[in-house]
């Protein structure tokens, strides 16, 4: 699939929410448990960290947003972690397994290197094998499992800790 990756803009919020909320409502891909509003997402983009990276993937012919990826500084209360970024990847349910995340990773990894990141880090739900495989294909490796990390609808969910050195 032909995909254009660009920086997210405040006017992308409706499309971003339209991708993320069905993923949240499915209840099996993310630990987010509350749908987002366009207003909250707009605030998130407007206040996004200066060193952060927020990309959307769109079809060039009609500019429909198919997915997005964000990378934020790991912790900002000390400079000891300035080289570490936390990444999150979301592709619309109807657009999975079409190479969209690969395009997002290409752009985000290059931008991360340019901004001085040396390591990327994230958690993946242990029961979200497709996401784990996606990250592993991008060179991430498993660090360990955080057991009972989330509690959703009264049930515990483990998360796999993964990282990638740039």
C-alpha positions in Angstrom: 0.0 0.0 0.0 1.3 3.5 -0.9 1.5 5.5 2.4 2.5 9.0 3.1 4.0 9.6 6.6 3.9 13.1 8.0 3.8 14.9 11.3 0.5 14.9 13.1 -1.4 18.2 13.2 -4.3 19.5 15.4 -6.7 19.1 12.5 -5.9 15.3 12.4 -7.6 14.7 15.8 -11.0 13.5 14.4 -9.2 10.8 12.3 -6.9 9.9 15.2 -9.8 9.4 17.6 -11.7 7.5 14.9 -8.7 5.0 14.8 -8.0 4.8 18.5 -11.5 4.6 19.9 -12.5 1.3 18.1 -9.2 -0.1 19.3 -10.0 0.9 22.8 -13.6 -0.4 22.5 -12.4 -3.8 21.2 -10.8 -4.3 24.6 -8.0 -6.5 23.4 -5.2 -4.4 21.9 -4.4 -1.7 24.4 -4.7 -1.0 28.1 -6.5 2.3 27.4 -10.0 1.7 28.8 -11.8 5.0 28.1 -12.5 6.4 24.7 -10.9 9.7 23.8 -12.5 12.9 22.8 -11.3 15.0 19.9 -10.8 17.9 22.4 -8.6 15.8 24.6 -6.6 14.6 21.6 -6.2 18.2 20.3 -4.8 19.2 23.7 -2.4 16.3 23.6 -1.1 17.3 20.2 -0.8 21.0 21.1 1.1 20.2 24.3 3.2 17.4 22.8 6.8 17.4 24.0 9.3 19.4 21.9 11.5 16.4 21.6 8.5 14.2 20.8 7.7 12.7 17.5 4.1 12.2 16.4 3.5 10.8 12.9 0.4 9.9 11.0 0.2 7.5 8.0 -2.2 8.6 5.2 -3.2 7.4 1.8 -1.7 9.9 -0.7 -4.7 9.9 -3.0 -7.3 10.9 -0.5 -5.3 11.8 2.7 -7.3 9.3 4.8 -5.3 8.6 8.0 -4.7 4.9 8.4 -2.6 4.9 11.5 -0.3 6.9 13.8 2.8 6.5 15.9 4.1 8.7 18.8 7.4 8.8 20.5 7.8 10.8 23.8 10.7 11.2 26.1 10.8 8.4 28.7 11.1 10.6 31.8 11.8 14.3 32.1 12.6 14.8 35.7 16.2 14.0 35.1 18.5 14.1 32.1 19.7 10.6 32.8 17.0 9.3 30.5 17.2 11.9 27.6 18.4 9.1 25.3 15.3 7.0 25.9 11.9 7.4 24.1 8.6 5.6 24.6 6.9 4.6 21.4 3.2 3.8 20.7 1.8 2.5 17.4 -1.8 2.3 16.3 -3.2 1.2 12.9 -6.9 1.3 12.1 -8.5 -2.0 12.5 -9.5 -2.2 8.8 -5.9 -1.4 7.7 -3.8 -3.8 9.6 -1.2 -6.1 7.9 -0.7 -3.8 5.0 2.7 -2.4 5.8 1.5 0.8 7.5 3.3 0.3 10.7 6.5 -0.5 8.8 6.2 2.9 7.1 5.6 4.6 10.4 8.6 2.9 12.0 10.9 4.0 9.1 10.0 7.6 9.6 9.9 7.6 13.4 13.2 5.7 13.8 15.0 8.2 11.5 13.4 11.2 13.3 14.3 9.6 16.7 18.0 9.3 15.7 18.0 13.0 14.5 16.6 14.1 17.9 19.3 12.2 19.8 17.3 9.2 21.0 19.4 6.0 21.4 16.9 3.6 22.7 13.1 3.1 22.3 11.0 1.4 24.9 7.4 0.3 25.3 4.9 -2.2 26.7 2.8 -4.5 24.7 -0.2 -6.4 26.1 0.9 -10.0 26.5 -2.3 -11.2 24.7 -1.7 -8.9 21.7 0.6 -11.2 19.7 0.1 -9.3 16.5 1.5 -6.1 18.0 4.4 -8.0 19.7 5.3 -9.6 16.3 5.2 -6.2 14.6 7.6 -4.7 17.1 9.9 -7.7 17.0 10.1 -7.4 13.2 11.3 -3.8 13.7 14.2 -5.0 15.8 12.8 -4.7 19.3 13.6 -7.4 21.7 11.8 -8.6 24.8 13.2 -7.4 28.2 10.7 -9.2 30.3 7.1 -9.4 31.4 5.4 -7.1 33.8 2.8 -9.3 35.5 -0.6 -8.1 36.4 0.4 -4.7 35.0 -3.1 -3.6 34.1 -6.5 -4.4 35.5 -9.3 -4.2 32.9 -12.9 -5.1 33.7 -11.7 -6.9 36.8 -9.1 -9.0 35.1 -5.4 -8.6 35.2 -3.4 -8.2 32.0 0.3 -8.8 31.7 2.5 -6.6 29.5 5.6 -7.5 27.7 8.4 -5.0 28.1 10.3 -4.4 24.8 13.2 -2.2 23.7 15.3 -1.3 20.7 18.7 0.3 20.6 19.1 2.7 17.7 
